[in-house]
Amino acid sequence: MKILVPVKRVPDPTQKAKIKDGHIDLTGASWIVNTFDEYAVETALRLVENGADGTRQAGAEIIVVSLGPDDAAKEIRTTLAMGADRAIHVVTNDAEIDSLVVVKVLAGIIAAEKPDLVLMGKQAVDGDANQVGQMLAGKLGWAQATFAASIEVAGDKKSLLVGREVDGGVEYKRVPVPSVVTVDLRIVGPKAVKNGVTPESHSYSGEGARLPSLKGIMAAKKKPLAVAKLADYGAEPKPMIKELSVTLPPPRAAGQIVADIPTLVKKLADEAKAL
């Protein structure tokens, strides 16, 4: 199976955001691989390996794609150190792209690479737009399954059974290969990925994506990382959506302590207009 995994570098969400001149100030920000994209890389690895002994299925390949500035190569190398086979870095500035530009680039790469599956995070933790996966599937005319909490490869390798958490429980969708699948956080559960090769008795740690080993970090330095630009895939640095300004929400008013439930209900109804 050939799997394409788009990833994005994002500011570390554990750092406090600062607003300067109406925009988020990223001066001195620490950058990481978007958490959900990291889970997508982990999922791709679990799909093509025998989890019990770490061997890789013959002919399997995982290709990571990322759009970002020159120094985004560091985060791309992180995914290679996790176990991805090669990467494509489309060099651009964040201000030059939006979801539509990203989709155009990915569609061009998919046309050239012809993967069996596009596996990606459900959203980026900086913008939280949750658009690229759905837009990409629409542009390609491929089936899609979003917010995947589990994936099981069919015995004939021609389809995937994807479990999605919904309000009423778990919804299962069978999608053909190729398709676009976006993953949620539960995809890294101990038995969330079944590929027909890893023994049913095997359980992954379930604590998130694997950390790159020293051996993986050294190997990543030698893995292919192709550098490209937007024009190579017929895209232009002309985003349709532009950030005009960013403002913090107003501070919340102080809470109130009420003596009893009837008083609480009255305040919610009369003052907060919540009932």
N, C-alpha and C positions, 0 to 999 in steps of 0.2 A: 504493500500500500504506500502510495506517495501522498504525503500530507503537507499542505501549505498552512503555515501559522503566522498570520499578521500580528505584530507586537508593537506597542508604543511605549516610549519612555515618558514617565510622568514625574512631577515633583513628589518627593516623599510626603504622603498625606499626614504623617505624624508630626510634620513641622507646621508651626503656626503660620497661616497665610498673612501677608502684609499688603495693604492697599496703598499705592502711591500714584498720585495724579490720575485717579480714576481707573487704574489698572492694577492687576496683581503684580507685585514686585517679586520677581524670581531671582534677584541678585543674591548670590550665595546659596541658592537652593541646592539640595541634594537630590539627585535623580535616581530613579529605580525603574525596573521593568513593571509596567502596569500589572497589578496583582492578578486580575482575571486573565490577562494574556499569559502570565506565568503559569496559571492553572491550565491554560490551553496547551502550552508546551508539555507540561506534565502529562496531560491526557493523551497527547500524541505519542509520547514515549511509552505509555502504558498500552496503547493500542498495537504497537509494533514489537513489543518485547515479551519475553517470558519472565514475568515478575519474580519467579522463584529462583532462577539462576542468572538473570540479567542478560541472557543472550538475545540477539536481535533477529527477527524474521528475515529470511533471505529476500533481497530485493526491496526492502523497506527503506524509505527515505523521508526525512523531515526537513523541510525548507522554511526558514524564518525570513519574514519580510518586514522591514521597518522603514518608515518615512520620518526623517528628522535631520537635525544639523550634524556636522562632522563629528562632534563629540558624543553623539548617540551610539557610536560604534562600541562604546564600553558596555552599554546595556545589551547590545546585540551579541557581543562576545559572551555575556553571561548566559544567554540561552544556548549558545554553542557548547559552553562548558557543562550545561545541564545534560546535553546529549544530542541536540539537533545536529544535522549533518553539514549543512551549509546555509549561507544567508545572503540576502540581497538588501543592500542599504541604498535607498533612494534619498539622496541628499537634498534637503530643502529646509527652509525655516518654517516654524509653526505658523507664522503670520501669513504664509503663502498658501496654506491649505485649509480645507474644511472637509467634512464627510464626503461630499461629492467628488472632490479632487482625489481623495484617498481611494474611493471606489473606482474611479477611472484608472488609476495606476494599478490597483489590484487586478482589475479585469484584464488589463494588458499583460500583466505578469502571468495570470492564470492561463491566458490564451497561449503563451509561450511555454509554460511549464506543464500544463495539462495534468494537474493533480487529481487524485481520486477523492480527496476531501479537503475542504477549507475549514479549519478549526480555529476559532478565535474567542477571546473574552467577550462577555455580553456587553461590556461597556468599559470606557476608560474612567479611572477614578478622579481625573481632574475635571473633565467636562461633563461626564455622566450623560452624554447625549443618547447612547444606545441606538445608533442609527446605521453604522457601517455594515454590520452583518445582514440586516434586512434589505438595505439598498443594494448591496452586492448580489444577493440572491435574486433580487428582482431584475437587475441588469443582465445577469447571466442566464436568467430563465431556469435556475436550478431550484430544487426543493430546499427547504430550510427548516431547521428546528432550533428554537432559541431557548435560552435559560436552561441548558441541559444539566440535569443533576446526575444522570447515569447514561451510559452508552454501552450497547451490546452489539457486537458484530455478528451478522447472520452466518450460518454455517457455510453458505455458498459465497460469502464475501461480497455479495452484490447489494446489500442493504444494511442499515443500522436501525436498531430499536433504541429510541431516545426517550428517557423519562424526564418529565418536566414537573416541577412543583407548582401547583395551582391552588387556588383558594380551597377547593374541595378535596384536595389530596394530591395524587400524582397522575399526570396525564401522559400516556405513551403514544409516540408517533413513530411510524416506520418510514424512513426516508431512503431513497435509492442512492447508490453511489454513481456519479459524484453528487455532493450536496454541500450546503453551508450549515455548520453547526456552531452556535455560540454557547459558551459554558458558564455556569454559575458556580458558586463557591463549593457546593456539595459534590461536585464532580471529583474532588480529591478525597472522597471518602474511601475507607479500606477496600470496599468491593464495588465501587461505583462504575468501574470500567471492566468489561469482559470481552476478551478478544478470541476466545476459543483455544488459546495456546497456554496462557497462564493457568495453572491448576486452580480449580474452584476452592481448594483448601488454603490458597495463598491470600494473605491480607496485607495491603500496604499500610504504612504508618497512619495515614489519615490525618496528619497534622499539617497538610499543605503540600506545596511543590517541593521536590527534592533540592537539596543544596548542592551546588557544584563541588565535586571532589577535587583534590589537588591534581590528580591525574586528568580529570576533565578540564581543569583550567589550563593545564599545559597543552593538552590536545587541542583546545579551542584556538590556540595561537596559530595552529597550522591548518585549520579548517578553512575552506574557501569562503570569502566574504566579498561578493561582487558589489561594486559601487556604480550607481546609475543616477540619472536625473529625471525630472518629471517628463521632459520632452521625449525621452526614450520610450515612453508608453503613451504618447499622444495627449498628455495632460499639460495644462498651463497653470502658472501660479496666480490664478484669479478666483479666489474663494467667493462664493455667493453670500456667505454669512460672515459678518465681521463684528468683532467685539467693539462696542461703542464706549461703554464704561462699566465699572464694577463698583457697587456700593454695599456696605455691610447692612444687615437688617437693623432696624431700630432696637435699642435695648428693651428688654421686657420689663413691664411694671412689676413691682414687688408683689409677692403672693399674699394671700390672706388666710388667717386661721379662723375657722368657724366652729361654733360650739357643738352643733349636731347636724344630722343628715337633713332634716327639714330646712334648716337655714341654708345649707349648701345647695339644695335643690332650688330654693327661692332665688338665691344669688345667681345661679346658672341660668335660670329662666328670665329674671328681671334685669340683671345687670350685664351678664355675658351674652345674653340672647342665644345660648347654646342649646336650649330645649324648646 
